[in-house]
Amino acid sequence: MSDIRIFSYLPNPRVWKSLIAADFCGVEVEVVGDRPPNLGKWLWDFDARELPDSERTDDSSHARTGRRGFSGTLYKTDKFMKAHPYGTVPAAFSPDGEIGVFESNSILRATVRASMQDHGLYGRTEFEASRVDSFLDAGLVFGREAQVYLLGLNDITAETHARMAAAYEFYVSGIDEALKHQDYVATNELTIADIAYVCDTGQFLRERRSEEALLKNGFKAISLGFEDDYPRAYRHLTSLAARPEFANHLGRLLEGV
Ligand SMILES: N[C@@H](CCC(=O)N[C@@H](CS)C(=O)NCC(=O)O)C(=O)O
């Protein structure tokens, strides 16, 4: 039996946060899911499974309308909604399926808490753990703006672009500043704040691949000056991404960065 089960669309950088951490601290994470367009065919549940056509009907008791990132009908069980009141993926579960953990940063925390090994991934003291939390929380606004921005890249408005630029500048400048004083984001050791930083920022940098669509609407990619504007943050991202525990999951996410 695994320590944690995660249901999600795949691949998903939010899931990689936990998988990378698990590789560093010896936790077994089971991942169940499918490519994004196929997740509408799945029953969202601890025992998630692909539904046959005959069970995918609008009068199904599981049918619900997608709210964020998914349009159309999704099939979520009542038990799934009890465990995951916001109805989102990645959706993590305790091994018996009774406790739902949502929000990728919380799933990341649950992963390292499940470890029996002596690791510093959540800091070494209560205060260090709180400092790790500070960075995870600071990243939430960035993550939310990036979600809206990346989903709407082909049809971006000036307001969305400006909000994204501000959230990016705020989050990444803090990371760059922190790295003036210590080797890693939160402490002098690798923590889950570094892992969340690499996955969230790496995902955001994908905007550069959509430069053409942005230019068509009169916008520039926000992260174009990343290397020069935030040199410490850039070097930290690329050196962590090269480590096997990261590279095994990130794959080609940072290609060309
Ligand atoms: N901040 C959340 C984001 C989760 C989220 O918004 N997931 C969306 C897909 S990107 C979802 O599950 N939507 C379900 C729906 O549309 O009903 C995290 O980091 O886990």
The ligand as an ORCA input file, in Angstrom:
! r2SCAN-3c Opt
* xyz 0 1
  N      -4.133     25.740     -6.446
  C      -4.569     24.393     -6.766
  C      -5.126     24.351     -8.168
  C      -6.041     23.169     -8.389
  C      -7.022     23.443     -9.527
  O      -7.520     24.566     -9.680
  N      -7.301     22.403    -10.315
  C      -8.251     22.538    -11.418
  C      -7.606     22.112    -12.721
  S      -6.212     23.131    -13.131
  C      -9.425     21.600    -11.199
  O      -9.270     20.549    -10.617
  N     -10.635     21.947    -11.667
  C     -11.802     21.132    -11.455
  C     -13.039     21.692    -12.081
  O     -12.931     22.429    -13.089
  O     -14.119     21.362    -11.593
  C      -3.385     23.430     -6.586
  O      -2.233     23.886     -6.559
  O      -3.603     22.223     -6.414
*
